[in-house]
Amino acid sequence: MSRHGSWATPITSELVVRTAARLEEVVVDGQGEGADVWWAESRPHEGGRSVLVRRSPDGTVTDVLPAPWNARTRVHEYGGAAWTVSGGTVWFTHYSDQRLYRMDPGAEPAAVTPEPGLPAGVRLADLRATPDGLLAVRETHAASGAAADVVNEIVRVRPDGEEDLLVTGPDFVSDPALSPDGALAWLQWDHPAMPWDAAQLVVRGSDGTETVVAGGPGESAVQPTWAADGTLWFLCDRTDVWSLYRWAPGGQAELVLDVGSDIGGPQWRFGLSRFALLDDGRIALAYGRDGADRLAVLSPADDLRELDLPFASFQYLRAQGSRVVCAAGGPAAERVVLSVDVDSGASVVLRPARDLGLDRSWFATPEFVTFPTPDDGTGIDVAHAVVYPPTNPDVTPDGELPPLVVMVHGGPTTSHDRVLNLEIQYFTSRGFCVAHVDYRGSTGYGRRYRDALQGRWGVVDLDDVVACARYLADSGRVDPERMAIRGGSSGGYTVLAALSMRPGVFTAGASHYGVADLGALAAETHKFESRYLDGLIAPYDPGAGPSGNPIHAERSPINHVDALDTPLAVFQGAEDAVVPPSQAEAIVAALRAKGVPHAYLLFPGEQHGFRKAENIRAALDGELSFYAQVWGLELPAEEGIEPVDVVRYDVD
């Protein structure tokens, strides 16, 4: 019988990427339940190209943008809302040149904005169609390439390409929205705040008077949406959780619904939507509870009713008459486009998940757990995780404890999304236990839990991932001698920091484009995150030397390599502008100098997060191969996985 970690499985890296498509924004074009539904999907087998897809009322599904068109923007580097559609006319930002294009029904895309004149040029995002063109967030990059010289503004783009400047001055702006009588609403925030810290909701009336409706220090507003009657609806965390508010011109914002958990989420990307105003006056909304989403409908009489649906995640909610359309997924279902009758709860899948050809018995059932962790001065002494046990219907475990892979999400201000993730099942179906940790600082648990990371990144997240691993080991669920930690971006930072500053817990690790040097990150990263560390750790002082200041140096894994003796695999995109390759090179050089077994894979053409199928496969198989070599596991011969090159050192 094969050991845990070596079980044969049909969930291979080839299956992970086969015809895979990451579902992105959903848009409804038209009125009532007969409207067209559009969505975007990023396809690894097409090099990560973002394709627009339209579903007509008769059920016909059409790819609208043929290759090489790629609807993707680089505003904030994370993008989002790179396209919109109205009356069948599509506006989109093309990735390769970041120009705005318009495509009328039956026509080819035509450039609207001029060719970029600067090295980085002008980028547009958060596109919103209007009767005379569209609203957009414009991000202008100077020839210097410096983050401090980037300017973010709201503009109106006319059909002939002429632009009217509407909002300028704040460091960041988003979510421009016009009311029925022409009032403009938007969100704005300034360094060093991130949008989930202090985004203000501002309204400019037709007389030019501006009103701050909500938000500011200690309070964040998200998703302003005008109703047909001229009232403005939005989410705000004034009550600790992102709750639903309503504002009428001349009045005060009033709380409509507080469900005791977050309705909104962190605005890493443009175009997010967690509620929709239906034509009949009701509101569809999604909120989290115990690590999973609920979809509910709120009546004008403020009666809230949850819908019984077999999904655990709901994103991009849009009104389709009296129905709601959204992107939905669950533990046994990859993300789909769903249309829901809010009266009966009956749903229609408009864009199905791919056919994996697998019975759901192959998929591990997630378990939400809360475990004790050190207080660390936060006033919170518990953290949360979603645990996926080893699951393989063809194997009867022999009593051996399984190896553990602790997964750390990026952000760090985000959370685990409980949608079927074949990368998780890739490990669980081989006999690994996987724990996805929502450490303090994660979203979905209210502002107090989120703010527990303020000033403590590199402390409480480390304590929480260590506490989770020890909790599972002490419970007799995993092998304490075979515990690994993996993560990407800021999750990669937690991996590197845990191995170097909390040594002796994990016996292997995998960092995907992780941060090794916080001072270098603050000095090199893009505008959106260039002051992020001010809140997470402390303000960065460029005059204090390469490390920024003592606390940045103290929290940087690169400065603790003397304690780093855990085998580590490092995966990096060569064109990453968020966490530059220099970060990976620094940690690999330290591993080499210290003689720690390691593997390093650098992927040309990849940016922050891997989009190409061949690179996703190489990283996943490479990580498995690395664990196998470190722990003495066998790789299934039928998969033909080439062992990753692990640099080892002779020990006298």
N, C-alpha and C positions, 0 to 999 in steps of 0.2 A: 504493500500500500504506500502511495507517495505521501511525502510529508506535507503538512500545511505550507502553503506557499508554492508548491510544485504541482498542484492539481491540474489536470488537463481541462481545458475550457474552450468553448466556441467563441468566447468574448475576447477576441484577439485585437491587436492594434489595427489590423486591416478592417475589422468590423467597426471599430470605433470611428473610422473616417469614411467608410464606404457610403457613398451618396449622402454623407452627413451634411446638414445645413443648420447653422445657428440662427434661430428665428430672432429677428430684431423688431423694428417698429411695425405697428399695425395702424392702418388709417382707413376710415370709412369715407367714401366719396359719393355724395348724393343725399337725398332725403328719404326717410322712412326705411322700412324693412327691405325694400327692393334696391337699396344702394349697393354699389360695387364695394368690395372689401379688398384692400391692398395690403401687402406686407413686404418686408425686406428680409432676405436670408443670406447669410454669409456662408459660402460653399468652399470647404477646404479642398475638394477635388478640382476646383477651378482657381486654385491659388489664393483662396480667401476672398474672392470677388463678392461684393454685395450686390445681389440681383433683386430687382423689383418684380413682384408677382401680383397679378390682378385676378380676382375671382368674380365673375359676372353673376347676376341673379339666377341665370339658368344653370349655374354650376360649372361653366367653362373656366378653366384655369390657364392663364397665359403668362409666360415670362415676357416682361415688357422691355427690359434692357438687354439686348444681346451683347456678347463679348465684343470688344473689351471694356464696355462701359461698366463703371464701378461706382455706385452711389455711396460715397463714404467721405466724410469730412475729417479734417485734422484739428478743428477748433478744440482747444483744451487738450489736444492729443487723443482724448478718449472719444471725441465726436458725438454722434447721435443726431437724430432729426436732420439728416443730410438731404432729405427729399420731402416733398409734399405733393398733393394732387388735388385738383379742383376742376370739376366738369370734364374729367378725362385728360386735362392738361397737366403734365408732370414738370415740376421744377426739381433739379437735383444738382448737387456738387459732385463733380467727377474727381475721383481720388488722385489720378496721376498729375493733374495740373491745378486742382482745387478751384477751377472755374465753375461758374454757375451756368447750367444749361436748361433750356426749355424744350419740351417735346410735346407737340400737339397731337391729338389722336390721328394715327395713320401716317405721321411724319417722322423724320429723323431728328435726333437731338440737334439743337442749334445753340451755339454759344451766346450767352447774354452778357457776361462780363468780359473785359479784355484779358489778353494774355498777361500772366504775372510779370511785373517788371523788376521785382526785387528777388534776391536769392530765395527768400521764403514766401514773399508775396502776401496776397490777401486771401483769407479763407472765410467761408460763410457756413452757418449752421442754424439750427432752430428755425427752420423755414416754416412760415405760416402764410397761406394764400389769403389775399384780400381782393376786393373787386377791381382794384387798379394795380395789381402786381403781387408783391408779397413782402412780409416783414422778415427780417433776418438779423441774427447776431453776426456782426462783421469783426473779424480779428485780423489786424494789420501788423505784419512783421517788418521791422526795419532792416536795413542792410547790415547793421551791426550784428544781428542774430541774437542779441541779448534779451533775456526774458524781461528785464526792466523796461525795454523799449517797445514791447508789444502793447497794442491799444485795442481794447474791446468796446464796441459800440452797437447800438441798434439802428438799423437803417430800413428805409422802404426802398425796394428795388422795383423800378417801373419796367414794363414789358420791353422798352427799348434799351434797358441796361442802365439808365440814369438812376442815381441813388440820392435819396433825401436823408440827411442825418437827423435822427429823431432823439437819440439819447447818447450823451457822451459825458465823460467825467469820472464815473465810478470805475474801479479797477476791473469789475466784472459785471456783466448783465446777462439776463436770460429771459425766456418765456414771454416775449412780446405778444400782447393780445388786445384786439380792438373790440370795444363794446358795440352794441347795435347803434348807439348814437355817436360813435366816433371817439370815445375816450380810450386812452392807451394805458394799459397796465403792463408792468414788467417787474422782474426781480433784479436787485442789485446788491452787491457786497464789495467790501474793500479788504485789501491785505491788512493784517495777516489772517483774517477769517476765511474759512471755507464756507461754501453755501449752506451746509447743515449747521454751521455755527451761528450765523447772524444775517442771513439773507433778508433784505427788506422788500416788502411788496409796496410799490409806488403806483399811483394812478394820476395821470395828467388829464384833466377835463378838457372839454372843447374850448374853454376860455383860457387855457394855459395854466390854470392853477394845479399845483402838485400836492398830493396828499399821501403821507406814509400811512398805509392801512394797518400794517403789522410788521413784525420782524425788527431786528436790530440786536444789540448786544444781549446775549443770553436767550435769544428767541429766533427761530428760523421759520420762514414761510416758504411754501412750495406750491407749485401747480395752480396758478391763478387761472380761472375759467369763468367767462362771462355767460350768464343765462340770458334767455330771450327777453326777460323783463328788465334787463339792465342791472341786475344784482351780480356781484362778484363773489364767486365761491373759491375757497382755497384751503390748504392744510397748514397748520401751524402747531408748533410744539410748546405753546404757552403753558399747557397743563402737564408738561413732562413728556407726553406722547404726542405725535403728529395727529391732530384731531381736525374735524371738519368745521369750517367757519363760513359765515356769510356776511357780506358788507353791501350796504346800499349807499349811493352817493349822498353825502351830507350827514351820514350817521356814523356809528361806531361798529367795529367788527363784533359779531356775536357768535358765541359757540353754539353749534348745531348738534354735534355728536362727538362724544368721547367714549370710545369702546374699551378704554383701559390698556390699549396697546397701539402700536404705531400703525396708522393708515399709510402715511407717506414713507419715503425712503431717501437715502442720500443721493444728491444730484451729481453723480459721477458723469452721467451722460445727459445730453439734451433729449427732450421729448418724452420723458417718463410720465406715466399717468396711472394713478391708483383709484380714481373715481371718474364717473361719467354722468352727465346730466341727461336723463332720458326725456323724450318728447312729451311724455305725459306728466312731467313734474317730479317723478321719482328719481332717486339717485342710486346707481350701482357703485359699490365700493369694495375694496379688498383690504384686509388687515391680518396681521399675524397673531398667532397664539400657539404657545408650546412648540415653536419651531416650524409651524405650517400655516399657510394662508387659509382664510375663509373668504368666500364671496357672498355678499349680502346686498339687500335692497332696502333703501330707506324711503318711506312714504312721506308725502307732504305733512302728514300728521305726526311725523317723527317716530313712526313704528319701524323697528328694525327687524328684518327677517333674514336669517342665514339660509342659503341654498345648499342642498345636499348634492354635492358633486364629487366625483372620484378624482379630484386634483388637489394639490397642496401648494400651488403657486399660481398667482394671477397677476399679469403685467399688461401694460398698454391697454387699459380699459377705454373703449370708445362706444358712443351711443349709436345704435342702428334702429332709429325709431323708438319703440318701447322695448327693444332688446338691447343686450350689451354684447359687444364683440371684444375679445381679448386674446392674449397669448396665455395658455394654461399648460401646466404639466404636473406630474406627480411621481411618487416613488417607483411606479411601474410603467410610466408613460413619459416619453420625451415630449418636448413642448409642441403643442398644436395651436392652430387658430380656431377659436371656439365662438359660436354664436349661441347665446343663452336667452331663453324665454324666462324673464324674471317672475312671471306669474306661476308657471308650473315647475320651473327649474329644469325643464327639458332642454337639452343642448344638441347642437348640430356641429360636427367637426367640419370646418371649411378647408382646412389644410391639415391632413393627417400626419402623424409621425411616420417615419420610415418603417418599413416592415423588416424587423430584425430576424424574423424566422425563429424566434426563441419563445419557449413557454415562460411565463412569469416566475416559475419556480427557480429560474436561474438568477433572479434579482433579489438581493438582500433587502429585507424589510427594515427600514430605519427605526431607531428607537431614540426618542428625545430624553436626554439625561441632564440632571442638574447635580453638580458635584461641589464639594467644599474647596475653597482656595484661600490663601492668605489675604487678609484685609488690605494690606499695603497702604493704609491711610485713606482708602476710597470710601469706607463705610459700607462696602459690599463684600461679602465673604463667600459668595457662590458664583459659579460660572456655568455655562451651558455647552452642550455638544450634541450632535446627532451621530449615533453609533450604528455602523453597518456590520453585522456579524458575518463570518465566513459562510458562504452559501453556494452549494453545488449539489444538484439532485443526483449526480452520478457517484458521489463519494459518501462513504460512511466514516466520519471522523473516528480516529483510534484512541482518543483521550488526550493526545498531545495538545498542549496549549498553542494557539495560533500566534504568529507574529503580528505586530500592531503597526499600522501606518497612521500617524496623526497628521491630518491635513489642516493647513492654516490658510484661511482665505486672504485675498488681497485687500487693499484698501489703505490703511487698516480699518477705515470706517465703512464696513459693509457686513455681510452675514452669509451664512450658508443657505443656498436655495435648494429646497427639497424636491428637485426634479430628477428623474432618472438620468444619471450621469454614468455613461459607460466607462469612463476612466475609473470611477469608484468600483464599478462591477468588474472591471478588468482585474482588480486586486482581490475583491471578495470572492469571486468565483474560483480563484486559485488557492484560497484558504487563508487569506489575510483577513484580519479584523481592521476596519477603517473607522477612525473617529474624526469627524469634522468639527472643530472647536469654534464656538462663538465666544471668544474671550471677552472680558470686560473692555468696552470700546466698540463692540459690534453694534449694529443697528437692529431694530426690531423689538428692543426691550425698553425703550424710553430714553429720554435725554440723560437722566442721571446715570444710567448704565453706560451710555455712549460716552459721556464726559469723564467717566472713570479713567479713561486713557490719557486725558489731558495732563501733560507734564510727566507722564509715566510710561510712554511707549519705550519698550525695551526693559520694562520691569513687570507690569501686571500681565502683559500678554505672555511673557516667559513663564511667570508663575502659574498661569492658567493652563498652558499646554503641558507643563510638567505635572501639574496637579491632575489633569485629565489622564495622562499616561499612568501615573501612579495609582489613581483611583481604579482604573481598569485592571492593572496588574494585581493590586491588593484584593480586588474582588475575585481573583482567580479566573479572569476571562481571557488574559493574554499572557504571553511569555515575556517576563521582564528582561530576558537576555536578548530578545529580538524585537526591539521597539525602534521604529524609524520615524522621522519627522520630515514632511515635505511641504513646500509652499512656493508661491510665485509672487514677484513684485514685493510689496511690503510683507507678504507671507514668507517670502524668501529671506527677508531681513530677520523675521522671527526664528526661522530655521537656523540661520547663521549665528544669531545671538544666543539661542538656546544651547547650541553645541559648544559655543565658546565661553558663555557666561553662566550656564547651568550644566556643566559637564557631568558625565557619569550617569545620565538618565537614558539617553538614546544611544544606540549602537550603530546607527547609520542615519544619513540625511540626504536630502535632495533639494537643492536650491535652483528654482527656475527664475532667471533674471532678478535675483534678489539683491538687496542693498547691503553692501559691506562697509561703506564709509559714509557716515551721515553728513560730515562736513562737505565732502565732495558732492554728495547728492544735492545739498542745499545750494552749492555753487553752480552746479551744472544743469539742473533739471529745468523743465519748462515753466512758463509763467503761472499756470493754474496751481501748481504744487510748490512753487518756489518759496512760499512762506508757510507751508503746511507744518513744517517742523517747529515753528514758533509756538504753536499750541501743543503739539504732541510732546515736545521736549523742552525747548527754550529758544528765544530769538537767536538767529545766526549772526555772528559778527565776522564779516569777511576780513577785518583787520587783525583778527586774533590768530592768524596763521591758517595753514591748510585744513586743520580740523574744525575751524569755526570758533569754538570756545571749549573749555574743559569738559562740559557735560556732553557735548557732541562727541568728543573723543572718548569719553568714558563709556558711552552707549554704543560705540561703533565696534562691530565684531572684528574688524581688521586690526584693532588695537588689543585684542585678547587672544591672538592666535597661539600664544604660549600655552594656553589651556586647551587648544583645539587639537584633539587626538582622535576624533571620530571620523571614520571613513565618510567621504562626502562626494556626491555627484553634482556637477554644476552645468546648467543648460542656459544658453544665452543667445539672444538675437543680435546680429551684427549691426543692425540699424536702429536699435532701441534708443529713442530720444528721451524716454522717461527715466529709465535706469540704464545709463550708458554702459557699453561693454567694458569700460575701464574698471567698473565695479567688480565684474566677474574676474577680470584679469588679475586684480589685486588679491582677491582671496585665493585664486589658483596659485599665484606666485608664493603666497604665504604657506599653502599646503605643501607645495614643492620644497620650499626651503626647510620646512619642519619635518619632511619625510612622512606625511600622512597619506595613506592610500586615497586616491581620488580619481575621478573621471571628469573630463571637460569636453562638452560638445558646443561648438559655436556655429550658428546657422546663418549663412549669408542671406541677405534679403528680408530677414524677419525683423519685425519691430517689437513692440511691447505686447507680448502674448503671441503665441504661434498660430498662424492661420493656414499654412500650407500643409496638405495632407502628409507629404513625405516627412516633414519635420515633426509633426505631431506624433507620427508613428515612431520616428527615431528617438524622440525624447521619452516616450512611454516605454518602449521596449528597452531602451538604454537604462532607464531607471530600474526596471524589473531585473535586468541582467546584473546591474550593480548590486542590488540586494542579494541576488542569488550567489554572487561571488563572495560577498562579505559574510553571508550566513551559511554557505555551503548547501544551497538549494539547487535542484535540477530544473533546467528550462525544458518545457515540453518540446521534444524533438520535432514534432509535426509542424510547429509554427516556424521553424527555420530562423529563429532569432539569432542574429550575429552578436556574440558577446561584446559588450562595450569594452573599450580599452581602459582597463583600470591600471593606473600607475602605482606600482607597489615598490616597497623598499626592503632590502635585506636588513634584518636585525641581528646583530651579533649576540 
